Amino acid sequence: MEMIKVVSSNVVAVGYQGNDLYVDYKSGSYVYKDVPKKVYDGLVNAESKGKYMHANVKGKYEYLRIK
């Protein structure tokens, strides 16, 4: 899977495989389960990655810390 580097104060890179969203933060890496592709696309195109994550991903999908 390809991780796309993003410009953000907290998010380093994002990726999507199957229905899973992968996010590398400066503090660690996480996978969010069963995330629709449109949510990933919205994240990639969001002006503020952190605000988008808080509004559309965090607290809405199960996640695991992977690193």
Phi and psi in degrees as a GROMACS rama.xvg file:
@    title "Ramachandran Plot"
@    xaxis  label "Phi"
@    yaxis  label "Psi"
@TYPE xy
-92.5023  128.892  GLU-2
-96.6517  134.447  MET-3
-101.988  121.918  ILE-4
-70.274  139.728  LYS-5
-127.744  159.581  VAL-6
-93.3309  113.908  VAL-7
-163.339  154.919  SER-8
-76.5808  -18.5139  SER-9
-127.877  -35.1874  ASN-10
-89.6838  129.416  VAL-11
-95.9452  -45.4407  VAL-12
-155.703  155.839  ALA-13
-134.636  153.762  VAL-14
-151.717  164.864  GLY-15
-143.922  129.793  TYR-16
-147.052  132.506  GLN-17
63.5818  -121.777  GLY-18
-115.296  22.6268  ASN-19
-109.622  135.245  ASP-20
-100.434  124.485  LEU-21
-105.922  130.848  TYR-22
-132.107  123.412  VAL-23
-97.0759  114.809  ASP-24
-97.5078  167.149  TYR-25
-63.0922  -25.5731  LYS-26
-93.2598  -6.46008  SER-27
153.68  177.973  GLY-28
-116.581  143.119  SER-29
-135.959  153.655  TYR-30
-120.213  129.895  VAL-31
-104.486  127.46  TYR-32
-88.6329  145.114  LYS-33
54.9688  47.5708  ASP-34
-95.4543  126.584  VAL-35
-61.6583  148.184  PRO-36
-57.9605  -35.2972  LYS-37
-64.2988  -29.3692  LYS-38
-70.0246  -42.4645  VAL-39
-60.7079  -46.9438  TYR-40
-59.8521  -40.1279  ASP-41
-62.4586  -39.6322  GLY-42
-63.8109  -47.0708  LEU-43
-59.155  -37.0265  VAL-44
-93.2328  -3.87451  ASN-45
-69.2605  141.384  ALA-46
-65.8215  -42.0898  GLU-47
-116.24  108.768  SER-48
-64.3248  -41.1473  LYS-49
-63.2272  -46.3329  GLY-50
-63.1596  -39.5905  LYS-51
-64.4635  -44.0661  TYR-52
-59.032  -46.0467  MET-53
-64.1615  -39.21  HIS-54
-80.4439  -29.479  ALA-55
-123.102  -12.3513  ASN-56
-125.478  -56.3687  VAL-57
-61.6699  131.123  LYS-58
82.0596  -4.06378  GLY-59
-110.259  -22.4276  LYS-60
-130.121  146.597  TYR-61
-64.6952  148.615  GLU-62
-145.402  160.842  TYR-63
-135.006  140.6  LEU-64
-79.9565  129.98  ARG-65
-110.825  -14.1926  ILE-66
